[in-house]
Amino acid sequence: MEYFCITDTGLVREKNQDSYIAITNSYGDFLVLVADGIGGGKAGEVASGELIKYFETNFVQSGPFEALEDAMNYLRYHISVANKHIFNLSNQYEEYSGMGTTLTGILITEKGTISINCGDSRVYGFIDDRIIHLTTDHTLVNQMLEKGQITYEESLNHPKKHYLVKAIGIYGECSADLHKVKDMEYYLICSDGLHAYVSDDEIAKIVLDPDMSVEEKAIELKDISLMKGGYDNITIVLVEK
C-alpha cells in the first residue's frame, strides 16, 4: 500500500484550517482522517487540530479488531468523545465559541474497510476506471437535493451550497456515518477545497493516470485546485491499496 498526503492554504484564506492524519497501529490497521475546521475567526483550525491530535494519540494504542464491528464500535465511541472535547472547549473559551470541524476518512483493517464522514469533506473510491462517492455530504443543499426540492444543476451554484447540517463539535452529541466499503484500487480523502472546484471527471483523469506516481497525482490534484482559484484550504490524502 502506498499513500501521499498534502495540504495547502490556497490563494485566498489567511489560515489553513484543515488538519489530517495517516497512521498505522501496531496491528497493521491503517487510519486516514481529514478534518476541515469551521468557524472562521473562531478557531476552526483549533477544532480540526484537536480532533486529529486526539486520534493521533489514541489510535496507536487501538486494536486488535477481531471483527469489523469492533472497528465500527471503536470509531463510534472515540468520535463521540472527541466531539464532546471540542464542544466543551467551545463553551469554555469565548475565542473558541461556535467552532467545529468536518471529519472524513477511511479505516483499513484485515476484516475490511470503513468509510467515515461527518460534514462535507469526502472519500472517493476508484475501481475499474470508475470514480465512486463513498460518502454523502452533510449539507443543506444535498438534503434539499435528496428531497427533490432542487435539481442537480441548481445545487451546483446554490447560495447555501456550503451550509453544513452536521459537524463535529457544534453540539454536545454527534455521530458520523460509518459504512463498510468494498476494496478499491485507490481511495481519495479530501476537503472541499478540492471537490468544490474540481469536477469528478477531472479528479478521475488524474487519479487513474497509469503514468504518474501516487505522490505526483496528489500534487497534480492540489495544483489544479489552485489553478481553479484556490479559494479554500486544500487537503488531499491519496491511497493506493
C-alpha positions in Angstrom: 0.0 0.0 0.0 1.3 3.5 -0.9 -0.1 6.8 0.1 0.7 10.5 0.0 -0.7 13.4 1.9 -0.6 17.1 1.0 -2.2 20.3 2.3 -2.2 23.9 1.1 -3.7 27.1 2.4 -4.8 28.1 -1.0 -4.7 31.5 -2.6 -7.4 33.3 -0.6 -7.5 32.2 3.0 -5.1 33.6 5.6 -5.0 30.4 7.6 -5.1 26.7 6.9 -7.9 25.3 9.0 -7.5 21.8 7.6 -5.8 19.0 9.5 -5.1 15.4 8.6 -3.6 12.1 9.8 -2.4 8.9 8.1 -1.4 6.4 10.8 -0.9 2.7 11.3 -1.4 1.0 14.7 0.7 -1.9 16.0 -1.7 -4.4 14.4 -1.3 -3.0 10.9 -4.7 -1.2 10.8 -4.5 2.0 8.7 -6.4 5.1 9.6 -6.7 8.2 7.4 -8.7 11.3 8.6 -9.2 14.7 7.1 -10.7 17.5 9.2 -11.8 20.9 7.8 -12.2 23.4 10.6 -15.3 25.7 10.6 -15.9 28.8 12.5 -13.7 31.3 10.6 -12.0 33.5 13.1 -13.5 31.4 15.9 -10.6 28.9 15.8 -11.7 26.4 13.1 -8.1 25.3 13.0 -8.2 24.6 16.7 -11.2 22.3 16.3 -9.7 20.4 13.4 -6.3 20.2 15.1 -7.7 19.0 18.4 -9.7 16.3 16.6 -6.7 15.0 14.7 -4.5 15.2 17.8 -7.0 13.1 19.7 -6.8 10.3 17.2 -3.1 10.6 16.7 -2.6 9.9 20.4 -5.4 7.2 20.7 -5.2 5.1 17.5 -1.7 3.8 18.1 -3.0 2.2 21.2 -6.0 0.6 19.5 -6.8 -2.9 18.4 -6.8 -5.7 17.8 -10.1 -5.6 16.0 -11.4 -9.2 16.0 -14.3 -8.2 13.7 -15.3 -5.2 11.6 -18.0 -4.4 14.1 -15.2 -3.9 16.7 -13.6 -1.3 14.5 -17.0 0.4 14.0 -17.6 0.5 17.8 -14.1 1.9 18.3 -14.8 4.7 15.8 -18.3 5.4 17.2 -17.0 5.7 20.7 -14.0 7.8 20.0 -15.7 10.2 17.6 -18.3 10.8 20.3 -15.5 11.5 22.9 -13.6 13.8 20.5 -16.9 15.7 19.7 -17.5 16.3 23.4 -14.0 17.5 23.9 -14.3 20.1 21.1 -17.8 21.1 22.2 -16.5 21.7 25.8 -13.6 23.8 24.6 -16.0 25.8 22.5 -18.1 26.5 25.6 -15.2 27.1 27.9 -13.3 29.7 25.9 -15.0 32.7 24.3 -12.5 32.8 21.5 -13.4 29.2 20.5 -17.2 29.8 20.7 -19.0 28.2 17.7 -16.0 26.3 16.4 -16.4 22.9 14.8 -14.9 20.7 12.1 -15.8 18.1 9.5 -14.4 14.6 9.8 -13.9 12.3 6.9 -11.7 9.3 6.3 -11.2 5.5 6.0 -10.1 2.8 8.3 -8.5 -0.2 6.5 -8.3 -3.4 8.5 -7.8 -7.1 7.7 -11.5 -7.5 8.4 -12.5 -4.9 5.8 -12.6 -1.1 5.1 -14.8 1.5 6.7 -15.6 4.9 5.4 -16.1 7.7 7.9 -18.0 11.0 7.4 -19.4 13.9 9.3 -19.7 17.1 7.2 -18.8 17.9 3.6 -15.2 16.6 3.2 -15.3 13.4 1.0 -14.0 10.0 0.4 -13.8 8.8 -3.2 -13.1 5.2 -4.4 -11.6 4.3 -7.8 -12.0 0.9 -9.4 -12.4 -0.4 -13.0 -11.7 3.1 -14.3 -14.6 4.5 -12.3 -14.9 7.1 -9.6 -17.3 6.3 -6.8 -18.5 8.6 -4.0 -18.1 6.6 -0.8 -19.5 9.4 1.5 -22.6 11.6 1.4 -22.2 15.4 2.0 -24.0 16.6 5.2 -25.0 19.9 3.6 -28.3 21.7 3.4 -28.2 21.7 -0.4 -27.6 18.0 -0.6 -30.5 17.5 1.8 -32.7 19.6 -0.4 -31.5 17.6 -3.5 -32.3 14.3 -1.9 -35.8 15.6 -1.1 -36.3 16.7 -4.7 -36.7 20.3 -3.7 -34.0 21.5 -6.1 -32.4 20.0 -9.2 -28.8 18.8 -9.5 -28.0 21.8 -11.8 -29.5 24.2 -9.2 -27.4 22.6 -6.5 -24.1 23.3 -8.2 -24.2 27.1 -7.6 -26.8 27.3 -4.8 -26.1 30.3 -2.5 -26.3 27.9 0.5 -24.0 25.3 -1.0 -21.6 25.2 1.9 -24.2 25.2 4.8 -23.5 22.2 6.9 -26.2 20.3 8.7 -23.8 18.1 10.6 -20.3 18.7 12.0 -18.1 17.7 14.9 -18.1 19.9 18.0 -21.1 22.1 17.3 -23.4 20.1 19.6 -22.8 18.0 22.7 -23.7 14.9 20.8 -22.7 14.0 17.3 -22.1 10.8 15.3 -20.5 10.2 11.9 -21.7 8.0 9.0 -19.8 4.7 9.2 -20.1 2.2 6.3 -18.3 -0.9 5.2 -17.0 -0.3 1.7 -15.6 -2.6 -1.0 -11.9 -2.8 -1.7 -10.8 -0.2 -4.2 -7.7 0.4 -6.2 -7.4 3.9 -4.8 -9.0 5.9 -2.0 -9.0 9.7 -2.1 -9.8 11.6 1.1 -10.1 15.3 0.6 -11.5 18.6 2.0 -13.9 20.7 -0.1 -11.1 22.9 -1.2 -10.6 20.2 -3.9 -14.0 18.7 -4.7 -15.9 22.0 -4.6 -13.8 23.3 -7.5 -12.5 20.3 -9.4 -15.0 18.0 -11.1 -15.3 14.3 -10.7 -14.1 13.8 -14.2 -11.0 15.9 -13.7 -10.2 14.1 -10.4 -10.7 10.7 -12.0 -8.5 11.5 -15.0 -5.6 12.3 -12.7 -6.0 9.5 -10.2 -6.4 6.9 -12.9 -3.5 8.0 -14.9 -1.2 5.0 -15.2 1.9 7.1 -15.8 2.0 9.1 -12.6 3.0 8.0 -9.1 0.7 8.4 -6.1 2.7 11.5 -5.0 2.6 13.1 -8.5 -1.2 12.5 -8.6 -1.8 14.1 -5.2 0.3 17.1 -6.2 -1.4 17.4 -9.5 -4.8 17.4 -7.8 -3.6 20.2 -5.5 -2.2 22.2 -8.4 -5.4 22.0 -10.4 -7.4 23.2 -7.4 -5.1 26.2 -7.2 -5.4 26.8 -10.9 -9.2 27.0 -10.4 -8.7 29.9 -7.9 -7.5 28.3 -4.7 -10.5 29.7 -2.9 -10.3 27.4 0.1 -7.8 25.3 2.0 -6.9 22.1 0.2 -6.1 18.8 1.8 -5.6 15.5 -0.1 -4.7 12.0 1.0 -4.4 9.6 -1.9 -4.1 5.9 -1.0 -3.2 3.1 -3.5 -4.2 -0.2 -2.0 
